[in-house]
């Protein structure tokens, strides 16, 4: 089954708020789960501290590879893997990649605020 979380306009979420997607490699490399957990904690803290309404989803890298993520994100992840780097978990906010690897809190807060202001400017809700 192919899931594509990006058919909507970037950042559009039928339930309201910003879409945050974590691309996880734990499906293929179980030892990556602690990094996914760290990423999720950082994102949840950023959401709490900014007050931005957001919905967080975790998708496996295999789903992302088969159409669940933008091609440029998958190209970056593949390039990183070929170079011996791990770009996962990757974090997308409003359909745009904002982090490769465990994200930093300040970066996530800035990305959430930016996505929220873009959504508000386009007539969405904050």
Long-range contacts (C-beta under 8 A, 24 or more apart in sequence): 2-63, 2-66, 2-67, 2-68, 3-59, 3-63, 3-67, 3-68, 4-67, 4-68, 5-57, 5-59, 5-68, 5-69, 6-68, 6-69, 6-70, 6-95, 9-95, 10-94, 10-95, 10-96, 11-93, 11-94, 11-95, 11-115, 11-118, 11-119, 11-124, 12-119, 12-124, 13-54, 13-55, 15-55, 16-53, 16-125, 17-52, 17-53, 17-54, 17-55, 17-125, 18-52, 18-53, 18-54, 18-55, 18-93, 18-94, 18-112, 18-115, 18-116, 18-119, 19-54, 19-55, 19-57, 19-92, 19-93, 19-94, 19-95, 20-47, 20-54, 20-55, 20-56, 20-57, 20-91, 20-92, 20-93, 20-112, 21-56, 21-57, 21-58, 21-59, 21-69, 21-91, 21-92, 21-93, 22-56, 22-57, 22-58, 22-59, 22-89, 22-90, 22-91, 23-59, 23-60, 23-61, 23-64, 23-69, 23-73, 23-77, 23-88, 23-89, 23-90, 23-91, 23-92, 24-58, 24-59, 24-60, 24-61, 24-88, 24-89, 25-60, 25-61, 25-86, 25-88, 25-89, 26-60, 27-60, 27-61, 27-62, 28-60, 28-61, 28-62, 32-86, 32-88, 32-89, 35-88, 35-89, 35-101, 35-102, 36-89, 38-102, 39-89, 39-91, 39-99, 39-102, 39-103, 42-102, 42-103, 42-104, 42-105, 42-108, 43-91, 43-103, 43-108, 45-105, 46-105, 46-108, 46-109, 46-112, 47-112, 49-105, 49-109, 50-109, 50-112, 50-113, 50-116, 52-112, 52-113, 52-115, 52-116, 52-126, 53-116, 53-125, 53-126, 54-93, 54-112, 61-88, 64-90, 70-95, 70-97, 72-97, 73-97, 76-100, 94-118, 94-119
